Amino acid sequence: MKKSINKLLIKHQQLIHTEDISVVSHVQREDNEWILNTLMLENIDVPFKYKRKTMYKSLQKQKVNITYYPSTETIAGFDIEIMNIVRIKVT
């Protein structure tokens, strides 16, 4: 793992880093001025989300390294677990 990622993980203890995980699904949709990206990863049933200012190439079937933290989102009165991505890199 790179030195900068280690520093980030030490500084923010709630962050989790995963390497070389396959993207099963990648959906991009507009959310006001942002593009909301939602990823589903291999063997994980929780959506991973991040925002960008512009559309991005599809990450479907790509291997990625991600740094993220767990969170919850309330939809229709139900709390749903999600993962918010802080860093993502195609490997």
Contacts in CASP RR format, 6 or more apart in sequence:
PFRMAT RR
TARGET T0000
AUTHOR 0000-0000-0000
METHOD contacts of the structure
MODEL  1
MKKSINKLLIKHQQLIHTEDISVVSHVQREDNEWILNTLMLENIDVPFKY
KRKTMYKSLQKQKVNITYYPSTETIAGFDIEIMNIVRIKVT
1 17 0 8 1.000
1 19 0 8 1.000
5 17 0 8 1.000
5 67 0 8 1.000
5 87 0 8 1.000
8 15 0 8 1.000
8 67 0 8 1.000
8 86 0 8 1.000
8 87 0 8 1.000
9 15 0 8 1.000
9 17 0 8 1.000
9 67 0 8 1.000
12 69 0 8 1.000
14 69 0 8 1.000
14 70 0 8 1.000
15 67 0 8 1.000
15 68 0 8 1.000
15 69 0 8 1.000
15 86 0 8 1.000
16 67 0 8 1.000
16 68 0 8 1.000
16 69 0 8 1.000
16 70 0 8 1.000
16 83 0 8 1.000
17 65 0 8 1.000
17 66 0 8 1.000
17 67 0 8 1.000
18 65 0 8 1.000
18 66 0 8 1.000
18 68 0 8 1.000
19 65 0 8 1.000
19 91 0 8 1.000
20 63 0 8 1.000
20 64 0 8 1.000
20 65 0 8 1.000
20 91 0 8 1.000
21 41 0 8 1.000
21 42 0 8 1.000
21 44 0 8 1.000
21 63 0 8 1.000
21 64 0 8 1.000
21 65 0 8 1.000
21 66 0 8 1.000
22 41 0 8 1.000
22 42 0 8 1.000
22 61 0 8 1.000
22 62 0 8 1.000
22 63 0 8 1.000
23 39 0 8 1.000
23 40 0 8 1.000
23 41 0 8 1.000
23 42 0 8 1.000
23 59 0 8 1.000
23 60 0 8 1.000
23 61 0 8 1.000
23 62 0 8 1.000
23 63 0 8 1.000
23 64 0 8 1.000
24 40 0 8 1.000
24 41 0 8 1.000
24 42 0 8 1.000
24 60 0 8 1.000
25 38 0 8 1.000
25 39 0 8 1.000
25 40 0 8 1.000
25 60 0 8 1.000
26 37 0 8 1.000
26 38 0 8 1.000
26 39 0 8 1.000
26 40 0 8 1.000
26 58 0 8 1.000
26 59 0 8 1.000
26 60 0 8 1.000
27 37 0 8 1.000
27 38 0 8 1.000
28 35 0 8 1.000
28 36 0 8 1.000
28 37 0 8 1.000
28 38 0 8 1.000
28 55 0 8 1.000
28 56 0 8 1.000
29 35 0 8 1.000
29 36 0 8 1.000
29 38 0 8 1.000
30 36 0 8 1.000
31 51 0 8 1.000
33 53 0 8 1.000
34 51 0 8 1.000
34 52 0 8 1.000
34 53 0 8 1.000
35 51 0 8 1.000
35 52 0 8 1.000
35 53 0 8 1.000
35 54 0 8 1.000
35 55 0 8 1.000
35 56 0 8 1.000
36 49 0 8 1.000
36 51 0 8 1.000
37 49 0 8 1.000
37 50 0 8 1.000
37 51 0 8 1.000
37 52 0 8 1.000
37 56 0 8 1.000
38 47 0 8 1.000
38 48 0 8 1.000
38 49 0 8 1.000
39 47 0 8 1.000
39 48 0 8 1.000
39 49 0 8 1.000
39 59 0 8 1.000
39 64 0 8 1.000
39 85 0 8 1.000
40 47 0 8 1.000
40 48 0 8 1.000
41 48 0 8 1.000
46 81 0 8 1.000
46 82 0 8 1.000
46 83 0 8 1.000
47 82 0 8 1.000
47 83 0 8 1.000
48 66 0 8 1.000
48 68 0 8 1.000
48 82 0 8 1.000
48 83 0 8 1.000
48 84 0 8 1.000
48 85 0 8 1.000
49 82 0 8 1.000
49 83 0 8 1.000
49 84 0 8 1.000
49 85 0 8 1.000
50 84 0 8 1.000
50 85 0 8 1.000
50 86 0 8 1.000
50 88 0 8 1.000
59 88 0 8 1.000
59 90 0 8 1.000
62 90 0 8 1.000
62 91 0 8 1.000
63 90 0 8 1.000
63 91 0 8 1.000
64 88 0 8 1.000
64 89 0 8 1.000
64 90 0 8 1.000
64 91 0 8 1.000
65 87 0 8 1.000
65 88 0 8 1.000
65 89 0 8 1.000
65 91 0 8 1.000
66 85 0 8 1.000
66 87 0 8 1.000
66 88 0 8 1.000
66 89 0 8 1.000
67 85 0 8 1.000
67 86 0 8 1.000
67 87 0 8 1.000
67 88 0 8 1.000
68 83 0 8 1.000
68 84 0 8 1.000
68 85 0 8 1.000
68 86 0 8 1.000
69 83 0 8 1.000
69 84 0 8 1.000
69 86 0 8 1.000
70 81 0 8 1.000
70 82 0 8 1.000
70 83 0 8 1.000
70 84 0 8 1.000
71 81 0 8 1.000
71 82 0 8 1.000
71 83 0 8 1.000
71 84 0 8 1.000
72 79 0 8 1.000
72 80 0 8 1.000
72 81 0 8 1.000
72 82 0 8 1.000
73 79 0 8 1.000
73 80 0 8 1.000
73 82 0 8 1.000
74 80 0 8 1.000
END
